[in-house]
Amino acid sequence: MSYFKKGKPFIIAGPCSAETQTQILETAEALASLNIDLFRAGIWKPRTRPGAFEGNGVLALEWLAEVKSRYNLPVTIEVAETNHIEEALMNNIDVIWIGARTTVNPFQVQQLADALQGVSIPVMIKNPVNPDVDLWLGAIERFEKAGITNIAAIHRGFSSYNKQSGYRNQPNWTLPIELKRRRPELPIFCDPSHITGNRDMVAEVAQKAMDMRFDGLMIETHPRPEEAWTDAAQQITPYQLQELLTHLIIRQEFTEDMNSHTKLENLRLIMDSFDAEIIDIIARRMELSEEIGKVKKECNMTIYQPARWQEMLKTREERALKNNLHKDFIIELFEKLHNESIRIQLSVLESVLNEIKK
């Protein structure tokens, strides 16, 4: 049986960073009573920009060893270099995970997989920062070829230039669902902390993941989140985690004997998530329309450009046909999108005219 398949949601919790020995042990003590499956903590924390706290490194491995011995909690850390793997193995780390910024680089992933040849340790692989299911699957396959048999995927969302949607990282639910379709036997967990970047949204996204039959959750937990040295806004307290898990609704997985009503309910839940994503994408598209309107205003260009419109329709029709979508449906859909885009661009010009009149 897979290390990650235990007949219930697999729960991974712990702080974003191992800050101090006291903080780690305090968190572990609080989580030990919640029956979590893995205690997580980041010990190597390279930041987007230098100058911030970047982890305690090897020193923190001693604290995690104490978590194991004192609270009987298995522990997991992120690794990004081959020397990280060496240190993890020497210090009896139970599970390792590969971060999103590492998964995106096949060269780095291959080096890490090579370092695990002949080693038996469970590995969790986060999605790459960009929305590419093949790249994600490729990373998984590299570890499989290295002989790793216990593998799980972690959905933590995807980087986006758009920060107005309310998410730190866009969930793009269609990608983990596609991964699940291709590899139904592969455990897939959700990391609502990194998807939301906001502790107030963690429970909502965690429930959505359960509604879509994810196998578990990775949730950043800190005794005093507001004082956390990294990612303070997205961490929750152990008490909040307990409340989340208590109220988490676990829906029955599809089986052949499920009645049509239950199947329909699950399919509608998945469709609801797609609809929310479609709305977010349309909103981003209209933001681009406004920017285009500003450029056209500056260049004294016409709003409606027939040649561009016809070329756009042609490419959208071709893509629709490749995906078995009806041509008339796509034309009607993009006509509506185009009309709204024109309306927004015209409003940009009208705002300029109103300023002139004043």
Phi, psi and omega in degrees: 000142181299144176304328187266357180256106184233017177076010177206168176303130179277118187250123177244127183213157181150174186286157174303313182232145171279099188274307179219163177299318181299315180297318181295314183290324178296317179294315181298319179299318181290326183276340184301328182277354184266002177060039176286161184265332180214140174260121182254150173196136177273127180248335170248116189230067175298132186263165178302319177232145183290160175112338178270173178299127185240026173096160180263356175061221187302326180306321183290341178297328177295322180292322179290328175297324178289325176300316180296313185285324185276323187243001178057039179254125172294152187234153179221146177224162174272139175236144180226348180230159180296327178292333175296319179296317179301314180294320180297316181292319180295333183256017173058040172294136187281321184218145173240156173231152180256126185282166185297325182284343175271318182303331183289347185247101182300328178297314180292319179299318180295321177298318179293320178296318179299324181292343181257007177304126178082003181255142177250099177212136177295143182230133174249138185236116178284155178295152176295160183296329178265150186284087183220101184292330179293322178294320177297310180296323179299320178297317178300315182294327178297320178287326177297319179293338177278358177100004178283122184258337178257100183230140173227151176258147177237124177268113181239012179087173189233141181297146180210146176291340183274115180252013182264356186281347182098349179256145171289316176230127183301130182291326180041060188304335182298331183288309176296329177294321177294321176299318178295324178295318182286325183231073186297338181278349186279124176296135177234124178253161177243139177249083183293340179297311182282331177295315186273318188067014187212115185301332182289345182254354186299314182297319181298314181288325177299318179294321179298320178297319177294322179297333179261019172066034169293159186267350181180184184223144168244116186232125180285128188227133186217140181296330178221079187306322183296343179258003184299145182280341177219144175048048183299324188291338187255357182269148178242165180279161174303324178295317178296324176295317178301316178297317179300312182292326179295322184262002180292127179267121179256112183270149181294138178288154178303135169220165184296333184267005177290141182284165186298326181297316181293319178298317181298320180298316180294318179296322179292325177298317178295318180296322178301320180293322177295317180299318179298321179291321178299317180297318178299319180293318178298320179299318178294323179296320180288331173297320176295322178301319179295318178296320178298319178301320179295319179295316179298323178297313181296326183267002181057047181258156176288149179289310181270125180233097187305319182297316178296318181297316181294321178295320179296316178301317181299313182292323179291322177297316181298317180293323179297316181297323178295335181257018176060037176256145184290135183303314183297323179297314182293320179299314180297318180299312184284337172296318178294318178296318181295318179298319179293322177298317178298318179301317181294317180294322177295324179296329176295315179294320180297324179296327178290316179298320179297322178295320180296318181298326179292000000 
